[in-house]
Amino acid sequence: MNGNVQHLYNELLELAKVQKDALIRGGFEDTIKIQEMRQGIIDKIQNIDRSEILNHISDLPTGKNGPEREEFSKRIRIATEKILSLDNEMRAIIQAELSSIADRLKSIQKIKAFCHNASPHRYVGNNLNVSVS
């Protein structure tokens, strides 16, 4: 049982690495697809019968605090910490990109306002009359 759970966590970690690389490359569609794959693995982990996991751990010959249980918990904790770290890095990348987009939109708005206000002209028939006021 714990091998299956650990395999799912390792798969989740590898997908997080691939997702971060896709995000850095600007592959936002790939990033979204990978997130959907990650969610599928998370769903699998959550759907594993909790009692089976608890039974497996309690059946270990060395008891509740045995080395096998501690090693299993340690590997899951390490994988989880790595996944969370990658997620935090991706969050920072996304926030920086959103900030950059917001700055570019502000610049575009300023340019539009400048162009609108700085063109003192009027159309008369088919002629364009430009006046300096």
Backbone as CSV, one residue per row, in Angstrom:
resi,resn,N_x,N_y,N_z,CA_x,CA_y,CA_z,C_x,C_y,C_z
1,MET,0.822,-1.195,0.000,0.000,0.000,0.000,0.864,1.256,0.000
2,ASN,1.872,1.305,0.906,2.636,2.548,0.983,3.466,2.784,-0.274
3,GLY,3.823,1.700,-0.969,4.545,1.864,-2.226,3.689,2.572,-3.262
4,ASN,2.390,2.258,-3.291,1.464,2.892,-4.221,1.296,4.374,-3.880
5,VAL,1.137,4.675,-2.607,0.975,6.065,-2.174,2.253,6.844,-2.471
6,GLN,3.383,6.262,-2.147,4.644,6.949,-2.401,4.844,7.170,-3.896
7,HIS,4.464,6.195,-4.702,4.564,6.343,-6.157,3.720,7.523,-6.629
8,LEU,2.519,7.678,-6.095,1.653,8.798,-6.470,2.276,10.138,-6.077
9,TYR,2.857,10.198,-4.887,3.525,11.434,-4.466,4.728,11.756,-5.355
10,ASN,5.491,10.728,-5.716,6.638,10.935,-6.598,6.181,11.404,-7.982
11,GLU,5.087,10.832,-8.457,4.532,11.241,-9.744,4.059,12.701,-9.674
12,LEU,3.448,13.050,-8.566,2.994,14.420,-8.355,4.183,15.383,-8.340
13,LEU,5.258,15.002,-7.699,6.469,15.821,-7.653,7.063,16.005,-9.051
14,GLU,7.135,14.937,-9.814,7.691,15.038,-11.166,6.826,15.938,-12.047
15,LEU,5.520,15.828,-11.925,4.632,16.702,-12.692,4.800,18.165,-12.286
16,ALA,5.021,18.418,-11.012,5.235,19.794,-10.553,6.504,20.365,-11.184
17,LYS,7.548,19.546,-11.299,8.794,19.994,-11.935,8.558,20.321,-13.411
18,VAL,7.847,19.439,-14.096,7.554,19.647,-15.514,6.673,20.889,-15.685
19,GLN,5.728,21.065,-14.780,4.832,22.216,-14.840,5.618,23.521,-14.662
20,LYS,6.534,23.538,-13.735,7.348,24.743,-13.527,8.166,25.058,-14.774
21,ASP,8.763,24.043,-15.380,9.534,24.255,-16.611,8.638,24.812,-17.718
22,ALA,7.433,24.274,-17.848,6.491,24.766,-18.863,6.121,26.220,-18.590
23,LEU,5.925,26.549,-17.338,5.571,27.915,-16.960,6.709,28.881,-17.283
24,ILE,7.928,28.475,-17.008,9.092,29.310,-17.305,9.212,29.544,-18.813
25,ARG,8.913,28.517,-19.609,8.971,28.640,-21.067,7.800,29.451,-21.619
26,GLY,6.817,29.738,-20.780,5.652,30.481,-21.246,4.578,29.590,-21.845
27,GLY,4.678,28.303,-21.612,3.684,27.358,-22.123,2.482,27.281,-21.196
28,PHE,1.668,28.331,-21.224,0.563,28.416,-20.276,-0.490,27.332,-20.507
29,GLU,-0.728,26.966,-21.772,-1.688,25.889,-22.038,-1.173,24.571,-21.470
30,ASP,0.125,24.309,-21.655,0.724,23.091,-21.097,0.649,23.108,-19.577
31,THR,0.879,24.289,-18.995,0.827,24.428,-17.543,-0.554,24.063,-17.016
32,ILE,-1.584,24.495,-17.712,-2.962,24.191,-17.289,-3.242,22.702,-17.436
33,LYS,-2.801,22.094,-18.536,-3.002,20.651,-18.740,-2.304,19.844,-17.647
34,ILE,-1.085,20.268,-17.312,-0.337,19.561,-16.270,-1.034,19.721,-14.926
35,GLN,-1.602,20.903,-14.654,-2.335,21.103,-13.404,-3.521,20.151,-13.322
36,GLU,-4.192,19.932,-14.437,-5.311,18.989,-14.458,-4.821,17.574,-14.162
37,MET,-3.656,17.213,-14.702,-3.076,15.899,-14.424,-2.721,15.775,-12.943
38,ARG,-2.150,16.850,-12.391,-1.806,16.849,-10.963,-3.059,16.661,-10.114
39,GLN,-4.139,17.343,-10.498,-5.375,17.220,-9.731,-5.890,15.788,-9.776
40,GLY,-5.727,15.120,-10.906,-6.127,13.713,-11.001,-5.362,12.840,-10.024
41,ILE,-4.074,13.096,-9.870,-3.262,12.332,-8.914,-3.672,12.660,-7.487
42,ILE,-3.925,13.935,-7.219,-4.377,14.326,-5.880,-5.686,13.618,-5.553
43,ASP,-6.572,13.542,-6.534,-7.843,12.837,-6.326,-7.601,11.364,-6.008
44,LYS,-6.650,10.740,-6.712,-6.325,9.337,-6.434,-5.820,9.171,-5.004
45,ILE,-4.936,10.080,-4.595,-4.389,10.001,-3.237,-5.516,10.136,-2.218
46,GLN,-6.412,11.088,-2.449,-7.508,11.318,-1.509,-8.511,10.173,-1.498
47,ASN,-8.616,9.468,-2.630,-9.592,8.382,-2.713,-9.074,7.056,-2.176
48,ILE,-7.798,7.004,-1.869,-7.280,5.767,-1.278,-7.954,5.573,0.067
49,ASP,-8.418,4.408,0.290,-9.143,4.108,1.527,-8.236,4.355,2.726
50,ARG,-8.603,5.324,3.517,-7.788,5.707,4.675,-7.607,4.546,5.656
51,SER,-8.622,3.752,5.781,-8.506,2.632,6.735,-7.467,1.620,6.255
52,GLU,-7.344,1.440,4.921,-6.322,0.526,4.404,-4.928,1.038,4.748
53,ILE,-4.733,2.334,4.624,-3.427,2.910,4.952,-3.147,2.721,6.441
54,LEU,-4.147,3.050,7.265,-3.959,2.904,8.707,-3.723,1.452,9.092
55,ASN,-4.463,0.531,8.471,-4.266,-0.891,8.750,-2.868,-1.339,8.340
56,HIS,-2.422,-0.864,7.191,-1.095,-1.239,6.731,-0.028,-0.752,7.717
57,ILE,-0.155,0.481,8.130,0.832,1.047,9.052,0.783,0.331,10.398
58,SER,-0.408,0.066,10.901,-0.511,-0.582,12.218,-0.086,-2.041,12.173
59,ASP,-0.106,-2.660,10.985,0.309,-4.063,10.858,1.820,-4.230,10.757
60,LEU,2.536,-3.128,10.673,3.987,-3.259,10.601,4.493,-3.919,11.880
61,PRO,5.434,-4.854,11.757,5.856,-5.646,12.912,6.502,-4.847,14.033
62,THR,7.046,-3.697,13.737,7.762,-2.967,14.772,6.871,-2.008,15.544
63,GLY,5.582,-1.988,15.263,4.671,-1.149,16.031,4.479,0.226,15.425
64,LYS,3.816,1.049,16.189,3.350,2.326,15.671,4.480,3.300,15.339
65,ASN,5.584,3.247,16.028,6.677,4.166,15.758,7.883,3.458,15.151
66,GLY,7.621,2.379,14.435,8.710,1.600,13.859,9.434,2.329,12.748
67,PRO,10.625,1.867,12.411,11.444,2.528,11.402,10.799,2.546,10.012
68,GLU,10.036,1.492,9.650,9.388,1.476,8.337,8.346,2.586,8.244
69,ARG,7.586,2.724,9.310,6.547,3.773,9.331,7.200,5.156,9.309
70,GLU,8.234,5.332,10.072,8.921,6.627,10.104,9.542,6.942,8.746
71,GLU,10.122,5.942,8.099,10.723,6.154,6.780,9.647,6.500,5.752
72,PHE,8.524,5.799,5.798,7.405,6.081,4.900,6.923,7.526,5.108
73,SER,6.705,7.908,6.343,6.240,9.266,6.651,7.268,10.305,6.210
74,LYS,8.531,10.005,6.416,9.596,10.934,6.045,9.615,11.156,4.530
75,ARG,9.500,10.070,3.749,9.522,10.190,2.295,8.325,10.990,1.783
76,ILE,7.163,10.765,2.376,5.963,11.505,1.977,6.120,12.980,2.346
77,ARG,6.636,13.252,3.527,6.826,14.632,3.978,7.822,15.371,3.084
78,ILE,8.922,14.717,2.722,9.930,15.333,1.853,9.327,15.640,0.484
79,ALA,8.603,14.683,-0.082,7.969,14.902,-1.385,6.978,16.058,-1.311
80,THR,6.188,16.097,-0.236,5.200,17.165,-0.063,5.874,18.524,0.056
81,GLU,6.956,18.601,0.816,7.683,19.870,0.966,8.256,20.338,-0.371
82,LYS,8.776,19.412,-1.169,9.319,19.769,-2.481,8.209,20.261,-3.406
83,ILE,7.078,19.585,-3.372,5.938,19.988,-4.196,5.472,21.385,-3.805
84,LEU,5.340,21.626,-2.518,4.901,22.948,-2.053,5.903,24.031,-2.418
85,SER,7.180,23.710,-2.352,8.208,24.672,-2.728,8.088,25.027,-4.212
86,LEU,7.915,24.022,-5.056,7.734,24.275,-6.487,6.470,25.091,-6.741
87,ASP,5.393,24.769,-6.024,4.154,25.529,-6.174,4.352,26.992,-5.785
88,ASN,5.108,27.240,-4.732,5.392,28.621,-4.326,6.232,29.345,-5.380
89,GLU,7.188,28.657,-5.971,7.989,29.252,-7.036,7.110,29.591,-8.241
90,MET,6.197,28.674,-8.586,5.304,28.926,-9.713,4.358,30.086,-9.402
91,ARG,3.899,30.174,-8.185,3.027,31.282,-7.788,3.755,32.617,-7.964
92,ALA,5.023,32.664,-7.590,5.814,33.885,-7.741,5.996,34.236,-9.224
93,ILE,6.222,33.236,-10.058,6.369,33.472,-11.501,5.068,34.035,-12.067
94,ILE,3.956,33.451,-11.685,2.655,33.906,-12.179,2.368,35.322,-11.694
95,GLN,2.656,35.610,-10.433,2.422,36.959,-9.916,3.289,37.984,-10.638
96,ALA,4.525,37.644,-10.940,5.404,38.555,-11.677,4.856,38.789,-13.086
97,GLU,4.371,37.745,-13.716,3.802,37.886,-15.062,2.539,38.738,-15.032
98,LEU,1.690,38.524,-14.038,0.476,39.345,-13.911,0.819,40.814,-13.678
99,SER,1.821,41.060,-12.872,2.263,42.428,-12.621,2.786,43.062,-13.906
100,SER,3.543,42.311,-14.674,4.076,42.802,-15.939,2.941,43.127,-16.911
101,ILE,1.955,42.262,-16.971,0.801,42.503,-17.846,0.060,43.756,-17.405
102,ALA,-0.131,43.924,-16.108,-0.825,45.107,-15.591,-0.046,46.376,-15.950
103,ASP,1.277,46.340,-15.828,2.102,47.495,-16.186,1.984,47.816,-17.677
104,ARG,1.986,46.777,-18.510,1.852,47.001,-19.952,0.490,47.582,-20.296
105,LEU,-0.560,47.098,-19.622,-1.904,47.645,-19.863,-1.982,49.115,-19.467
106,LYS,-1.348,49.470,-18.349,-1.322,50.879,-17.937,-0.606,51.723,-18.977
107,SER,0.490,51.211,-19.510,1.232,51.944,-20.543,0.381,52.127,-21.794
108,ILE,-0.322,51.101,-22.182,-1.193,51.186,-23.357,-2.287,52.220,-23.132
109,GLN,-2.869,52.230,-21.934,-3.905,53.216,-21.626,-3.342,54.636,-21.694
110,LYS,-2.135,54.832,-21.192,-1.504,56.158,-21.256,-1.255,56.570,-22.699
111,ILE,-0.789,55.652,-23.515,-0.535,55.950,-24.923,-1.841,56.289,-25.632
112,LYS,-2.886,55.511,-25.354,-4.187,55.804,-25.962,-4.680,57.187,-25.555
113,ALA,-4.567,57.520,-24.285,-5.006,58.832,-23.811,-4.180,59.932,-24.451
114,PHE,-2.880,59.732,-24.560,-2.006,60.722,-25.186,-2.398,60.930,-26.645
115,CYS,-2.595,59.835,-27.360,-2.951,59.938,-28.783,-4.300,60.634,-28.959
116,HIS,-5.224,60.332,-28.102,-6.553,60.951,-28.185,-6.473,62.448,-27.885
117,ASN,-5.720,62.821,-26.878,-5.633,64.221,-26.462,-4.650,65.031,-27.296
118,ALA,-3.692,64.402,-27.920,-2.645,65.128,-28.632,-2.923,65.271,-30.118
119,SER,-4.098,64.937,-30.550,-4.385,65.080,-31.978,-5.474,66.128,-32.183
120,PRO,-5.077,67.414,-32.088,-6.045,68.496,-32.257,-6.364,68.710,-33.730
121,HIS,-7.194,67.900,-34.238,-7.595,68.014,-35.631,-9.104,67.812,-35.739
122,ARG,-9.605,68.228,-36.852,-11.014,67.997,-37.099,-11.182,67.696,-38.569
123,TYR,-12.130,66.868,-38.816,-12.420,66.512,-40.191,-13.457,67.472,-40.756
124,VAL,-13.188,67.968,-41.949,-14.154,68.804,-42.651,-14.334,68.182,-44.023
125,GLY,-15.471,67.577,-44.227,-15.691,66.889,-45.508,-14.678,65.791,-45.682
126,ASN,-13.972,65.835,-46.804,-12.925,64.841,-47.066,-11.548,65.352,-46.686
127,ASN,-11.491,66.556,-46.128,-10.212,67.165,-45.781,-9.934,67.053,-44.294
128,LEU,-8.714,66.974,-43.976,-8.287,66.956,-42.568,-7.645,68.297,-42.275
129,ASN,-8.217,69.027,-41.359,-7.645,70.304,-40.949,-6.956,70.121,-39.624
130,VAL,-5.673,70.433,-39.579,-4.905,70.331,-38.355,-4.651,71.748,-37.873
131,SER,-4.976,71.988,-36.636,-4.733,73.322,-36.093,-3.934,73.200,-34.812
132,VAL,-3.124,74.175,-34.552,-2.349,74.217,-33.335,-3.000,75.258,-32.441
133,SER,-3.437,74.870,-31.297,-4.120,75.811,-30.425,-3.251,76.166,-29.258
